[in-house]
Amino acid sequence: MSPDETQPPAASPDTAAARVVLFDFDGVLMHGDAFALFARERYARSLGCKLMALLCSPVLILLLPFSRNWPMRLLARIALLGMSERTYQRKAEAFAGVLVRRPRQFCRDGVRALRQHQAAGDRVIVVTGCEHHLVSSMLSELGLTDIEIVASQLRPSAIGMRLLRHNVGARKVKSLAQYGVSAWQLAYSDSLQDAPMLKPADEAVLVNGTPRLCKKVERALGRAVTRVAWY
C-alpha cells in the first residue's frame, strides 16, 4: 500500500453533500500536540508552575512506570493552576495566534484537504483530544470557519481550570453520539488510539502512518485503510 496523493478520497456528486467527514486535529491538521505545547509555554513563563512540578516530582516518578497518562495529566493540571475560565480562554487565544504564525507548525496538506471537503459540501467535524477553546481559536486563526468541533473540555474549580472530559479513544465515539452524530463516511487520523472512531467509517484514512502502524490499525479495524502522506 503506497501513500496516496494529498487529495481527499473522491466522492460522486450525488453523495458528496451528504457525507460526514471527521478529522482528528493533532498529527493530522497540526504537527505535534497543541495542548502539550500550550502547557510547555505555561511552564516556560511561570516560576510557580516549575516549583509545583518540582514538589510533585516524587509522585510523577512513582506513577511513570505504570502509565504515562497520569503524570501527563498531573503536569497539565499544574499548568492550569490559578487560572479562571476567562484567563484560560484569553491565554489560549493568544497562544493560538502564536502557533499559527510558526513556520511549518500546521499540516498544509491536511488543511487543504479539509477545505476541499468543505467546498464539496461535506459536513466536516474536527474530533480531537485537544481542548475545545484552544482548537477553536487555532481553526479561527487559520481562517477555517463553519467547522463543527467535538473536543476535550475543561471546567473551572476553586484552584484553577481542570479536566472535565478528555475526548480520546472510545470517548470520541461517545461524544459524537451525544453530539447527535451516529454515522460518518470518512475519518482521518494518525493514531491507533482512534481505532474506535475509524472503525465505523465507510473509509478510514491514516495520515503519515508507518508500515508498522498501518498494520496495527488494519488489524484493529479488520480491514484495509487508505494511507496519505501529508506535510
Long-range contacts (C-beta under 8 A, 24 or more apart in sequence): 1-214, 1-224, 1-227, 2-227, 3-227, 3-228, 3-229, 4-226, 4-227, 4-228, 4-229, 5-228, 6-109, 6-112, 6-113, 6-228, 6-229, 6-230, 7-113, 7-116, 8-113, 8-116, 8-117, 8-186, 9-186, 9-203, 9-205, 9-226, 11-120, 11-122, 11-185, 15-185, 16-120, 16-121, 16-122, 17-120, 17-121, 17-122, 19-117, 19-120, 19-122, 19-123, 19-184, 19-185, 19-186, 20-122, 20-123, 20-125, 20-181, 20-183, 20-184, 20-185, 20-186, 21-117, 21-122, 21-123, 21-124, 21-125, 21-184, 21-185, 21-186, 21-187, 21-188, 22-125, 22-126, 22-127, 22-176, 22-184, 22-186, 22-187, 22-188, 22-197, 22-201, 23-110, 23-114, 23-124, 23-125, 23-126, 23-127, 23-188, 24-126, 24-127, 24-128, 24-188, 24-189, 24-190, 24-191, 24-194, 24-197, 24-207, 25-126, 25-128, 25-129, 25-130, 25-135, 25-151, 26-128, 26-129, 26-130, 26-190, 27-189, 27-190, 27-191, 27-207, 27-208, 28-107, 28-110, 28-188, 28-189, 28-190, 28-207, 28-230, 29-106, 29-107, 29-110, 29-111, 29-114, 29-126, 30-99, 30-105, 30-106, 30-107, 30-110, 30-138, 31-104, 31-105, 31-106, 31-107, 32-105, 33-130, 34-99, 34-130, 34-134, 34-135, 34-138, 35-76, 35-129, 35-130, 35-131, 35-134, 35-152, 36-72, 37-95, 37-99, 38-79, 38-91, 38-92, 38-95, 38-134, 39-75, 39-76, 39-79, 41-95, 41-98, 42-79, 42-80, 42-91, 43-79, 46-79, 48-81, 48-82, 49-78, 49-79, 49-81, 52-78, 52-81, 53-78, 73-163, 76-163, 77-160, 77-162, 77-163, 80-154, 80-160, 80-161, 80-162, 81-159, 81-160, 82-159, 82-160, 83-160, 83-161, 84-156, 84-160, 84-161, 85-154, 85-156, 85-161, 88-133, 88-154, 88-161, 89-133, 92-131, 92-133, 92-134, 92-137, 93-133, 93-137, 95-134, 95-137, 96-134, 96-137, 96-138, 96-140, 96-141, 97-137, 97-141, 99-138, 99-141, 100-138, 100-141, 100-142, 106-142, 107-207, 107-230, 107-231, 108-231, 109-228, 109-230, 109-231, 110-188, 110-207, 110-230, 111-142, 111-144, 113-188, 113-228, 113-230, 114-144, 114-147, 115-144, 117-186, 118-146, 122-186, 123-148, 124-148, 125-149, 125-150, 125-176, 125-181, 125-184, 126-150, 126-151, 127-151, 127-167, 127-172, 127-175, 127-176, 127-197, 128-152, 128-167, 129-166, 129-167, 129-168, 129-172, 148-179, 150-175, 150-176, 150-179, 150-181, 168-193, 169-193, 169-194, 169-196, 170-196, 172-196, 172-197, 173-197, 173-200, 188-228, 192-216, 192-217, 192-220, 195-220, 195-221, 198-225
